[in-house]
């Protein structure tokens, strides 16, 4: 069906035009995910290699990630009075290879009212430092194989509040100051997003 652009919308900025753009609430990714999960919780939502997660399971995991972010002070508020080219949300860097954690982190950030920022896993330290600083990243979700590069730049990024490390086949140890991704999900209470309108 066609979106009725006259329905309730929220105001956001379109950086390329420096103008206010009305975005229908139906385009809220977190709200759309929650609505689908409520309708078909037992259907497969995400398949990666031999791992299969239902809509209900992904909802639980993304709500827990939202809880972990909020517990660390990331997300939850939208800054007012920002310039049209600035993002009013906290930023969560996704420094990941392909996997279910990428989609979970993107949705979890949205459910915490933060913005996900894709980070190319091929970046060398100088590029990574620049992107994370320029984005003002407050959290990074990263694969273990990428930990050595992140370790090179972390001390230059005092705004980082949370580091969530996803294990992989690299054999890298937990980066000092980081938490294992699955441990963070297990410890966090699931946060039901508020103010979302599917």
Secondary structure as GFF3:
##gff-version 3
##sequence-region A 1 198
A	DSSP	beta_strand	9	14	.	.	.	ID=ss1
A	DSSP	beta_strand	19	24	.	.	.	ID=ss2
A	DSSP	three_ten_helix	25	27	.	.	.	ID=ss3
A	DSSP	alpha_helix	29	39	.	.	.	ID=ss4
A	DSSP	beta_strand	44	48	.	.	.	ID=ss5
A	DSSP	beta_strand	51	54	.	.	.	ID=ss6
A	DSSP	alpha_helix	55	71	.	.	.	ID=ss7
A	DSSP	beta_strand	91	95	.	.	.	ID=ss8
A	DSSP	alpha_helix	100	111	.	.	.	ID=ss9
A	DSSP	beta_strand	115	118	.	.	.	ID=ss10
A	DSSP	alpha_helix	125	135	.	.	.	ID=ss11
A	DSSP	beta_strand	137	143	.	.	.	ID=ss12
A	DSSP	three_ten_helix	144	146	.	.	.	ID=ss13
A	DSSP	alpha_helix	147	153	.	.	.	ID=ss14
A	DSSP	three_ten_helix	154	156	.	.	.	ID=ss15
A	DSSP	beta_strand	162	166	.	.	.	ID=ss16
A	DSSP	beta_strand	179	180	.	.	.	ID=ss17
A	DSSP	alpha_helix	181	187	.	.	.	ID=ss18
###
